Amino acid sequence: MSLVMTLLVRDEEDVLDANMRYHLEQGVDHIIVTDNLSVDGTADIIDGYVRQGVATNIHEPDNKFAQSKWVSRMARMAYDKQARWVIHCDADEFWMTDGGETLDRYFGRRRLSNVVRAPRHDLVCLENDGEPFWHRMVWRKTQSLNPSGRPLPPKIAHRAHADAVVGMGNHKVTEIGRQRRYDKGLQILHYPLRSREQYERKIRLGGQALANNPDLPEHLGGTWRRQFTELQDTGRLAYVEENVVGTDGLEAMKAAGEVIKDTRLRDYFTEKGE
């Protein structure tokens, strides 16, 4: 087994099947999923892939956001499955190569490196019209920032290692020996905000889980913590109000050069007849 992907999920039914299907068809051999207290259709989606033999499901019942611990556990499981490379993905991230080759071929060509970083690009959330997120979200921001206004940090993949420790957010890995990093040829299309209801639920659940974990330093998960407080205090999120756009808002962004059209994911699923 050459390429294994990890996913940590909670209530991701609107995006999870598309994510798992896409990455398996792009050359991922197996997906290890940690399902942390999902109550929607997430578990059923995962179980369908488990029955096909292409996924492993870990039920994590702890309502404390121990992301580094849980993802590191999956990284070591990938090593036990004889993985050569491990991609650490979120349900709202779609990894792709710059040249259009499959992910397994891309990682198969990485002879000298043991860590690869991939930049992320946010897609604009148009008002939900009932269409799948990949159908209506085809405008990519020219500058992708997190809610605090800082540039989005890249995500990592690495050669499988028995002692790998993946940092919070999947932005770095340690305990794999001397790192030989490669930063070219990959990118991630990022769909964190797909509807008002989806994003507010994510912040409510994640913020409470962070609050339940006193062992985490306050600076970790800072964006979620701030937005959780804002949601509790005001019942709304300025980030959502500013980033869910209608036709007029999109036209203004296009006129200002803030977006470019990117239909790669829509084209992919359309070609599949969806």
WOTA-V125346 format. One line per field, one symbol per residue. phi: phi as a letter, one per 30 degrees, with the letter a starting at -180 (. if undefined). psi: psi as a letter, one per 40 degrees, with the letter a starting at -180 (. if undefined). burial: # if it has 16 or more other ideal C-beta (glycine too) atoms within 10 Angstrom, else .. A space follows every 10 residues. Layout:
phi = ???
psi = ???
burial = ???
This chain:
phi = .cbcccbcba hbddbddddd dedddcjdda ccccccidbc deddddeddd ddicbbccdc ddcbdceedd ddeddddddd didcbbcccc dccbdacdcj dddddddddd dccbbbcbdc bdcdddedcj deeddccbcc ddbcbdedjc edddcbbadd adcebcdeji cabbiciddb cbcbjbabdc bdccaedddd dedddddddd ddcdddeddd iedddddddd dddcibbeed ddccccdddd ddddddidbb dbcddddddd ddic
psi = hdhiiihhih gfdeeddddd ddddeeehdi hhhhhgfiea eddddddddd deeeihhhhh ehfhgfdddd dddddddddd efidihhhii dehhhiidee iiddddddeg ddiehhihii hhihhihhee iidedegehh hdhhiieeei ihiiiiiihi idehhhihef eiiifeahhg ihfieiihhh gdhdiddddd dddddddddd degeehideh fddddddddd dddeeihddd deehiadddd dddddefeii hheddddddd def.
burial = ..######## ########## .###.##### ######.#.. .##.##..#. ....##.#.# ...####### #########. ..######## #######... ..##.##..# ..######.# ######.... ..######## #..#..#... .#.####### #..####### .##..#.... .....##### ######.### .##.###.## #.#..#...# #.###.##.# #.....#.## ..###....# ..#.....#. .#..##.#.. ....
